Amino acid sequence: MKIQEIREIIKLVDQSTLDEFLYESEGTKIKLKKNDKSSVATSATAFESTTLVEQPVVLDTKSVQVSVSKEVMEEKVEKVEEDKSLQKITSPMVGTFYQSSSPEAPVYVQVGTKVSAESIVCIVEAMKLFNEIEAEVNGEIVEILVKDGQLVEYGQPLFLVKGN
């Protein structure tokens, strides 16, 4: 399991009403419990079929990378609020943002792309379901507010669109 996947799990558990979360797969075990300031993850690796070695790891849910992303997002949201002529396309769900249908496929939109209300602008993956997101506005993409592969929140602005 990659560290990015663990970070995403931590963030989802932190935002949920769960107090405890346990995940086991292929000899790896992650156990998260909510505390005031951090979550504790326990990693177990099987060296032999009968031997498990547990290594507790304290993971801070307020990592620098997440904090920087939130600051950048808040700065961009303020920019939207300042310029009322710009419309925003927001995420209808919590999930992972993707600019294209696959890594090899071209991106749906980029800065300068003209979109209509029915135009597909991205995909948000939630629980292994890939949801195509429509623009729901007419205009031109002037800014992409999130990065490919980034975890997004419900209602989080994804794109800024200048109306026609």
Order of alpha helices (4+ residues) and beta strands (2+ residues): alpha-beta-beta-beta-beta-alpha-beta-beta-beta-beta-beta-beta-beta-beta
